[in-house]
Amino acid sequence: MDCEDQHVPDKAEQMQMSIKICGVKSNVIVDAAVNAGADFIGFNHFPKSPRYVELEEIGALIEYTGSRSQSVVLLVNPDDDLVAAVDAVRPHYIQLHGSETVERVAHIKSMCRARLIKALPVAELADLKPISGYLPHVDMVLLDAKPPKNAELPGGNGEVFDWSILKSLDPTVPFMLSGGLNIDNVAEAVSTVHPPSIDVASGVERVRGEKDAELIRKFISRATIASV
């Protein structure tokens, strides 16, 4: 029996750390994530991603998820028409995972009912400097590893960045730790960084782009135990 099977802290025992499973494509995996304790479920609407889901299907998945978990739709450099179309399917959050400027994010915020998450690529200390500019316009920032050179995807590449960089981060910043997290390193990440939120995509897949229910369960269990 895995150690995480022996005891999973209940809500009263847990800290406030929240967990996001990103790149979900089916009701079956929605259920698996919800039942495992996911606080956020992400749906990817970036055509180059192996986790891409059509908007009509995302709307159905959001409706299916309901209030059981917070729904997040990932977009990359969307135009106004796409932002409006996504906002119309009523996700709790829109995650902007492209090169959106502060000004662009501020404009998107002005036209959305959904709350915003801005993903920022991190490789060195200087990469944290833009955070302060985005914070007035978003509910949290997602700190992801910088993609490899010539990578097609801005995130979800399974890359880990140097977590020690985050020691200098203002502890009041609402951030979500991402980048290469999986069942083998999530406990260390949580114990080292003490993030308010964490995010996983490729780390709970056995086949690229396809979530695995058992990996989701183990990931959330190990993260939860490490957070108490």
VEXROFI-64602 format. One record per atom (N, C-alpha, C, CB): x, y, z. Coordinates in steps of 0.1 Angstrom, whole numbers, padded with zeros to 4 digits, always signed. Glycine has a CB too. Layout:
% VEXROFI-64602
XYZ;...
% end
This chain:
% VEXROFI-64602
+0008-0012+0000;+0000+0000+0000;+0009+0012+0000;-0010+0000+0012;+0006+0022-0009;+0013+0035-0009;+0011+0042+0004;+0010+0043-0021;+0021+0050+0008;+0019+0057+0021;+0008+0067+0020;+0032+0065+0024;+0005+0072+0008;-0006+0082+0007;-0020+0075+0009;-0006+0090-0006;-0020+0062+0008;-0033+0055+0009;-0036+0052+0024;-0032+0041+0002;-0027+0055+0033;-0029+0052+0047;-0037+0062+0054;-0016+0050+0054;-0035+0075+0050;-0042+0086+0056;-0042+0098+0047;-0037+0089+0070;-0054+0103+0044;-0055+0115+0037;-0062+0125+0046;-0063+0113+0023;-0056+0136+0049;-0062+0146+0058;-0075+0151+0053;-0053+0157+0061;-0085+0153+0062;-0098+0158+0058;-0096+0173+0057;-0109+0154+0068;-0107+0180+0053;-0107+0194+0051;-0103+0202+0063;-0120+0199+0046;-0107+0197+0075;-0103+0204+0087;-0088+0204+0090;-0111+0198+0099;-0081+0193+0085;-0067+0192+0087;-0059+0199+0077;-0064+0177+0087;-0065+0202+0065;-0057+0207+0054;-0054+0222+0056;-0064+0205+0041;-0043+0227+0050;-0040+0241+0049;-0049+0246+0037;-0025+0243+0047;-0046+0258+0034;-0055+0264+0024;-0050+0262+0009;-0056+0279+0026;-0039+0254+0008;-0034+0252-0006;-0044+0245-0015;-0021+0243-0005;-0046+0251-0027;-0055+0245-0036;-0048+0238-0048;-0064+0256-0042;-0055+0230-0055;-0048+0221-0065;-0056+0222-0078;-0047+0207-0060;-0049+0224-0089;-0055+0225-0102;-0050+0213-0111;-0052+0238-0109;-0060+0206-0117;-0057+0196-0127;-0060+0202-0140;-0065+0183-0124;-0050+0204-0149;-0052+0212-0161;-0052+0202-0173;-0042+0223-0162;-0060+0205-0183;-0060+0198-0195;-0069+0186-0195;-0046+0193-0198;-0080+0188-0188;-0091+0177-0187;-0099+0177-0200;-0099+0179-0174;-0103+0165-0205;-0110+0164-0217;-0123+0156-0217;-0101+0159-0228;-0126+0150-0205;-0138+0142-0205;-0145+0142-0191;-0134+0127-0208;-0158+0138-0191;-0165+0138-0179;-0159+0128-0169;-0180+0134-0182;-0154+0117-0174;-0148+0107-0166;-0136+0113-0158;-0143+0095-0174;-0128+0121-0164;-0116+0127-0157;-0121+0138-0148;-0106+0131-0167;-0131+0145-0152;-0137+0155-0143;-0141+0149-0130;-0150+0162-0149;-0148+0137-0131;-0152+0130-0119;-0140+0126-0111;-0161+0118-0123;-0130+0120-0118;-0118+0116-0111;-0111+0127-0103;-0108+0109-0121;-0110+0138-0110;-0104+0150-0103;-0112+0155-0092;-0101+0161-0113;-0125+0156-0094;-0134+0161-0083;-0133+0152-0071;-0148+0163-0088;-0134+0139-0074;-0135+0129-0063;-0121+0128-0055;-0138+0115-0069;-0110+0132-0062;-0097+0132-0056;-0095+0144-0048;-0086+0130-0066;-0103+0155-0050;-0102+0167-0042;-0097+0179-0050;-0093+0164-0031;-0097+0179-0063;-0092+0190-0071;-0101+0203-0068;-0092+0187-0086;-0094+0214-0066;-0101+0227-0064;-0104+0234-0077;-0093+0236-0055;-0095+0232-0087;-0097+0238-0100;-0095+0227-0111;-0086+0249-0102;-0103+0228-0121;-0102+0219-0133;-0101+0227-0145;-0115+0209-0134;-0090+0225-0152;-0086+0233-0164;-0090+0226-0177;-0072+0237-0163;-0095+0234-0186;-0098+0230-0200;-0090+0238-0209;-0114+0231-0202;-0083+0231-0218;-0073+0238-0227;-0080+0241-0241;-0061+0229-0229;-0079+0254-0244;-0084+0258-0257;-0073+0264-0266;-0096+0268-0256;-0062+0257-0266;-0051+0261-0275;-0049+0251-0285;-0038+0264-0266;-0052+0253-0298;-0052+0243-0308;-0039+0234-0310;-0055+0249-0321;-0028+0240-0307;-0015+0232-0308;-0013+0222-0297;-0004+0241-0309;-0021+0223-0286;-0019+0214-0275;-0026+0201-0277;-0025+0221-0262;-0019+0190-0272;-0026+0177-0272;-0037+0176-0262;-0015+0166-0269;-0039+0186-0254;-0050+0187-0245;-0062+0196-0250;-0045+0192-0231;-0061+0200-0262;-0071+0209-0268;-0085+0203-0268;-0067+0213-0282;-0094+0212-0264;-0109+0208-0265;-0116+0220-0272;-0114+0206-0250;-0125+0216-0280;-0134+0226-0287;-0142+0233-0277;-0143+0219-0298;-0146+0246-0281;-0153+0254-0271;-0167+0249-0267;-0154+0268-0277;-0174+0243-0277;-0187+0237-0274;-0186+0226-0264;-0193+0232-0287;-0175+0218-0265;-0173+0207-0256;-0169+0212-0242;-0162+0197-0261;-0161+0223-0242;-0157+0229-0229;-0169+0234-0222;-0147+0241-0232;-0178+0240-0229;-0191+0245-0223;-0198+0234-0216;-0200+0251-0233;-0199+0222-0223;-0205+0210-0217;-0198+0205-0205;-0207+0199-0228;-0185+0205-0205;-0177+0201-0194;-0178+0210-0182;-0162+0200-0198;-0179+0223-0185;-0181+0233-0174;-0194+0230-0167;-0180+0247-0179;-0205+0228-0176;-0218+0226-0170;-0218+0213-0162;-0228+0225-0182;-0211+0203-0167;-0210+0190-0160;-0203+0191-0147;-0203+0179-0169;-0192+0199-0147;-0185+0201-0134;-0193+0209-0124;-0172+0209-0137;-0200+0219-0129;-0209+0226-0120;-0201+0233-0109;-0220+0218-0114;-0207+0233-0097;-0200+0239-0085;-0191+0230-0078;-0211+0245-0076;-0189+0218-0083;-0180+0208-0076;-0166+0212-0076;-0182+0195-0082;-0162+0220-0086;-0148+0225-0086;-0148+0238-0095;-0139+0214-0093;-0138+0246-0093;-0137+0258-0101;-0132+0255-0115;-0128+0269-0094;-0139+0260-0125;-0135+0257-0139;-0126+0268-0144;-0148+0256-0148;-0116+0264-0152;-0106+0273-0158;-0105+0270-0172;-0092+0272-0150;-0105+0280-0181;-0103+0278-0195;-0090+0284-0199;-0115+0283-0204;-0080+0277-0204;-0067+0282-0208;-0068+0287-0223;-0057+0271-0207;-0063+0299-0225;-0062+0305-0238;-0048+0311-0240;-0073+0317-0239;-0044+0312-0252;-0031+0317-0256;-0033+0329-0265;-0022+0306-0262;-0030+0341-0261;-0031+0353-0269;-0044+0354-0276;-0019+0353-0279;-0055+0353-0269;-0068+0353-0275;-0072+0367-0280;-0079+0348-0266;-0080+0368-0291;-0085+0381-0295;-0098+0383-0288;-0088+0381-0311;-0104+0395-0289;-0116+0399-0282;-0128+0389-0284;-0120+0413-0285;-0129+0385-0297;-0141+0376-0300;-0139+0363-0293;-0141+0373-0315;-0127+0357-0292;-0126+0345-0285;-0128+0347-0270;-0112+0339-0288;-0123+0357-0264;-0125+0360-0250;-0140+0361-0247;-0118+0373-0246;-0147+0368-0255;-0162+0369-0253;-0169+0355-0254;-0168+0379-0263;-0164+0347-0264;-0171+0334-0266;-0168+0325-0254;-0165+0328-0279;-0156+0326-0249;-0152+0317-0237;-0159+0322-0225;-0137+0317-0235;-0160+0335-0223;-0167+0341-0211;-0181+0337-0211;-0165+0356-0211;-0187+0335-0223;-0201+0332-0225;-0204+0318-0220;-0205+0333-0239;-0194+0309-0219;-0197+0295-0214;-0195+0295-0199;-0188+0285-0221;-0193+0306-0193;-0193+0308-0178;-0183+0300-0170;-0206+0305-0173;-0170+0301-0174;-0160+0295-0165;-0158+0304-0153;-0146+0293-0173;-0153+0298-0143;-0149+0306-0131;-0137+0315-0134;-0147+0298-0119;-0128+0309-0142;-0115+0316-0145;-0112+0315-0160;-0104+0311-0136;-0105+0325-0165;-0098+0324-0178;-0084+0325-0175;-0103+0335-0188;-0076+0315-0180;-0061+0315-0178;-0055+0320-0191;-0056+0301-0174;-0047+0331-0190;-0040+0336-0201;-0026+0331-0201;-0041+0352-0201;-0022+0323-0211;-0010+0316-0211;-0001+0319-0222;-0012+0301-0211;-0003+0331-0228;+0005+0336-0239;+0014+0347-0235;-0003+0340-0251;+0017+0356-0245;+0025+0367-0242;+0017+0380-0240;+0035+0369-0254;+0006+0379-0234;-0003+0390-0232;+0004+0400-0223;-0016+0385-0225;+0003+0413-0227;+0009+0424-0220;+0000+0428-0208;+0012+0436-0229;+0005+0436-0199;-0003+0441-0188;-0015+0449-0194;+0005+0450-0179;-0013+0457-0204;-0024+0464-0210;-0034+0455-0216;-0018+0474-0221;-0030+0445-0223;-0039+0435-0229;-0047+0428-0218;-0032+0425-0237;-0041+0424-0207;-0048+0417-0196;-0058+0427-0190;-0038+0412-0186;-0054+0439-0188;-0063+0449-0182;-0076+0450-0191;-0056+0463-0181;-0074+0450-0204;-0085+0451-0214;-0094+0439-0212;-0080+0453-0228;-0088+0427-0212;-0096+0415-0211;-0104+0415-0198;-0086+0402-0211;-0098+0419-0187;-0105+0420-0175;-0117+0429-0176;-0095+0425-0163;-0116+0440-0183;-0127+0449-0184;-0139+0443-0192;-0123+0462-0192;-0137+0432-0200;-0148+0427-0208;-0152+0413-0203;-0143+0425-0222;-0147+0409-0191;-0150+0395-0187;-0158+0395-0173;-0137+0387-0185;-0167+0385-0172;-0172+0382-0159;-0163+0372-0152;-0186+0375-0161;-0156+0364-0159;-0147+0354-0153;-0135+0361-0147;-0141+0344-0164;-0130+0355-0136;-0118+0359-0130;-0106+0355-0139;-0116+0354-0115;-0094+0362-0137;-0083+0359-0145;-0071+0353-0138;-0079+0372-0152;-0064+0344-0145;-0051+0339-0141;-0041+0343-0152;-0052+0324-0138;-0030+0348-0148;-0020+0351-0159;-0008+0342-0156;-0015+0366-0159;-0004+0334-0166;+0007+0325-0166;+0020+0333-0170;+0006+0313-0175;+0030+0331-0162;+0043+0338-0165;+0054+0327-0165;+0046+0349-0154;+0063+0328-0175;+0074+0318-0176;+0085+0322-0167;+0079+0317-0191;+0091+0312-0160;+0101+0315-0150;+0113+0307-0153;+0096+0313-0136;+0125+0313-0153;+0138+0305-0154;+0148+0311-0144;+0143+0305-0168;+0147+0325-0142;+0156+0331-0133;+0149+0342-0125;+0168+0338-0141;+0156+0348-0115;+0150+0357-0106;+0144+0369-0113;+0161+0362-0096;+0150+0374-0124;+0145+0385-0131;+0131+0383-0137;+0154+0389-0142;+0127+0370-0139;+0114+0367-0145;+0103+0369-0135;+0114+0352-0149;+0106+0372-0123;+0095+0375-0113;+0091+0390-0113;+0099+0371-0099;+0099+0398-0119;+0097+0413-0119;+0084+0417-0125;+0108+0420-0126;+0079+0410-0136;+0066+0415-0142;+0054+0412-0134;+0064+0408-0155;+0055+0404-0123;+0043+0400-0115;+0036+0412-0110;+0048+0392-0104;+0043+0422-0105;+0036+0434-0099;+0028+0441-0109;+0047+0443-0093;+0032+0442-0121;+0024+0449-0131;+0011+0442-0134;+0032+0450-0144;+0010+0429-0133;-0002+0421-0136;-0012+0420-0125;+0002+0407-0141;-0006+0421-0113;-0015+0418-0101;-0027+0427-0100;-0007+0420-0089;-0027+0439-0103;-0040+0447-0102;-0051+0442-0111;-0037+0461-0106;-0048+0434-0121;-0057+0430-0131;-0061+0415-0131;-0052+0433-0145;-0054+0407-0122;-0057+0393-0122;-0059+0388-0107;-0045+0385-0128;-0065+0376-0106;-0067+0371-0093;-0055+0363-0088;-0080+0362-0093;-0047+0358-0097;-0035+0351-0094;-0026+0350-0106;-0038+0337-0088;-0013+0348-0103;-0004+0345-0114;+0000+0330-0113;+0009+0354-0113;+0002+0324-0124;+0007+0310-0125;+0021+0310-0130;-0002+0302-0135;+0030+0305-0121;+0044+0305-0124;+0049+0292-0130;+0053+0309-0111;+0052+0292-0143;+0055+0280-0150;+0069+0281-0155;+0045+0278-0162;+0075+0269-0158;+0089+0269-0163;+0089+0274-0177;+0094+0254-0163;+0099+0282-0180;+0100+0287-0194;+0101+0275-0204;+0113+0296-0196;+0094+0275-0215;+0094+0264-0224;+0108+0263-0230;+0083+0266-0235;+0111+0251-0234;+0124+0249-0242;+0124+0257-0255;+0126+0234-0245;+0136+0260-0260;+0137+0268-0272;+0130+0260-0283;+0152+0270-0276;+0122+0268-0291;+0114+0263-0302;+0103+0254-0298;+0124+0255-0312;+0099+0253-0285;+0088+0245-0281;+0075+0251-0287;+0087+0245-0266;+0065+0242-0291;+0053+0247-0296;+0043+0251-0285;+0046+0235-0304;+0045+0246-0273;+0036+0249-0262;+0042+0259-0253;+0032+0236-0255;+0034+0269-0248;+0039+0278-0238;+0040+0272-0224;+0031+0290-0238;+0033+0260-0222;+0033+0254-0209;+0030+0239-0211;+0023+0260-0199;+0029+0231-0200;+0026+0217-0202;+0037+0209-0208;+0013+0216-0209;+0049+0214-0207;+0061+0207-0213;+0068+0197-0203;+0070+0216-0219;+0064+0197-0191;+0070+0188-0181;+0083+0193-0176;+0072+0175-0187;+0086+0206-0178;+0099+0212-0174;+0097+0218-0159;+0103+0223-0183;+0108+0217-0151;+0108+0222-0138;+0118+0234-0137;+0112+0211-0128;+0114+0244-0130;+0123+0255-0128;+0129+0255-0114;+0117+0269-0131;+0139+0263-0112;+0146+0264-0099;+0137+0270-0088;+0159+0271-0100;+0131+0262-0079;+0121+0267-0070;+0127+0277-0060;+0115+0256-0062;+0140+0276-0058;+0147+0286-0048;+0145+0300-0053;+0162+0282-0047;+0143+0302-0065;+0140+0316-0070;+0129+0322-0062;+0137+0316-0085;+0119+0314-0059;+0107+0319-0052;+0109+0324-0038;+0096+0309-0053;+0120+0322-0032;+0123+0326-0019;+0122+0341-0018;+0137+0321-0014;+0125+0348-0029;+0124+0363-0028;+0110+0368-0032;+0134+0368-0038;+0101+0360-0035;+0088+0364-0038;+0080+0369-0026;+0080+0353-0045;+0073+0380-0028;+0065+0386-0017;+0055+0375-0013;+0058+0399-0022;+0054+0371+0000;+0045+0361+0004;+0031+0364+0003;+0048+0357+0018;+0027+0376+0000;+0013+0380-0002;+0009+0378-0016;+0011+0395+0003;+0018+0375-0025;+0014+0373-0039;+0006+0360-0041;+0027+0373-0048;-0006+0361-0047;-0014+0349-0049;-0009+0342-0062;-0029+0353-0051;-0001+0331-0060;+0004+0325-0071;+0001+0310-0071;+0019+0327-0072;+0002+0304-0083;+0000+0290-0085;+0013+0284-0090;-0012+0287-0094;+0019+0274-0084;+0032+0268-0088;+0029+0258-0099;+0039+0262-0076;+0036+0259-0110;+0034+0249-0121;+0048+0246-0127;+0025+0255-0132;+0048+0237-0136;+0060+0234-0143;+0066+0221-0139;+0070+0245-0141;+0063+0210-0146;+0069+0197-0143;+0066+0190-0130;+0084+0199-0144;+0055+0194-0124;+0051+0187-0112;+0045+0174-0115;+0041+0196-0104;+0048+0164-0107;+0043+0150-0109;+0043+0143-0095;+0052+0142-0119;+0039+0130-0095;+0037+0123-0083;+0050+0121-0075;+0031+0110-0085;+0062+0122-0082;+0075+0120-0076;+0081+0132-0070;+0084+0114-0086;+0077+0144-0075;+0083+0156-0069;+0073+0166-0063;+0090+0163-0080;+0060+0163-0063;+0051+0173-0058;+0052+0175-0043;+0037+0169-0061;+0055+0164-0035;+0057+0166-0021;+0068+0175-0018;+0058+0152-0014;+0079+0173-0025;+0091+0182-0023;+0088+0196-0027;+0103+0176-0031;+0081+0198-0038;+0077+0211-0042;+0069+0218-0032;+0070+0211-0055;+0059+0212-0026;+0050+0218-0017;+0058+0221-0004;+0038+0208-0014;+0066+0212+0001;+0073+0213+0013;+0084+0224+0012;+0080+0200+0017;+0089+0226+0000;+0100+0236-0002;+0094+0250-0005;+0108+0232-0014;+0084+0251-0013;+0079+0264-0017;+0067+0269-0009;+0074+0263-0032;+0060+0260-0003;+0047+0263+0004;+0038+0272-0004;+0051+0270+0017;+0035+0268-0016;+0027+0276-0025;+0012+0276-0021;+0028+0271-0040;+0005+0287-0023;-0009+0288-0020;-0017+0279-0030;-0014+0302-0021;-0012+0276-0042;-0019+0268-0052;-0008+0261-0060;-0028+0276-0061;-0012+0249-0065;-0003+0242-0075;-0011+0237-0087;+0003+0230-0068;-0004+0235-0098;-0010+0232-0110;-0003+0220-0117;-0011+0244-0120;-0010+0211-0123;-0004+0200-0130;-0011+0197-0143;-0003+0187-0121;-0003+0193-0153;-0009+0189-0166;-0003+0176-0170;-0008+0200-0177;+0009+0177-0176;+0016+0165-0181;+0019+0155-0170;+0028+0169-0189;+0021+0160-0158;+0025+0151-0147;+0015+0141-0142;+0029+0160-0135;+0003+0142-0147;-0007+0132-0143;-0012+0125-0156;-0019+0138-0135;-0003+0123-0166;-0006+0116-0178;+0004+0105-0180;-0005+0126-0190;-0001+0093-0184;+0007+0082-0188;+0009+0082-0204;+0001+0068-0184;-0001+0088-0211;+0000+0090-0225;-0002+0105-0227;-0011+0082-0233;+0007+0111-0235;+0007+0125-0237;-0007+0131-0241;+0017+0130-0247;-0012+0140-0233;-0025+0146-0235;-0037+0139-0229;-0027+0147-0250;-0034+0127-0223;-0046+0120-0217;-0044+0118-0202;-0047+0106-0224;-0052+0123-0194;-0051+0122-0180;-0054+0108-0175;-0061+0132-0173;-0047+0105-0164;-0048+0092-0158;-0054+0094-0144;-0035+0084-0157;-0066+0087-0141;-0073+0089-0129;-0064+0085-0117;-0086+0081-0129;-0057+0074-0118;-0049+0070-0106;-0037+0080-0103;-0043+0056-0109;-0031+0085-0114;-0021+0095-0112;-0026+0108-0106;-0014+0098-0125;-0038+0111-0110;-0045+0123-0104;-0047+0121-0089;-0058+0126-0110;-0052+0109-0085;-0055+0106-0071;-0042+0106-0063;-0061+0092-0070;-0031+0100-0068;-0018+0100-0061;-0012+0114-0060;-0008+0091-0068;-0013+0122-0071;-0008+0135-0071;-0015+0144-0060;-0009+0142-0084;-0028+0144-0060;-0035+0152-0050;-0033+0147-0036;-0050+0152-0053;-0032+0134-0034;-0030+0128-0021;-0016+0132-0015;-0031+0113-0021;-0006+0131-0024;+0008+0134-0019;+0009+0149-0017;+0018+0129-0029;+0003+0157-0025;+0004+0171-0023;-0003+0176-0010;-0002+0179-0035;-0015+0170-0008;-0022+0173+0004;-0015+0169+0017;-0036+0166+0003;-0009+0157+0017;-0002+0153+0029;+0010+0162+0031;+0003+0138+0027;+0017+0166+0021;+0029+0175+0022;+0025+0189+0027;+0036+0176+0009;+0013+0193+0025;+0009+0206+0028;+0005+0208+0043;-0003+0211+0019;+0004+0197+0050;-0001+0198+0064;+0010+0198+0074;-0011+0188+0067;
% end
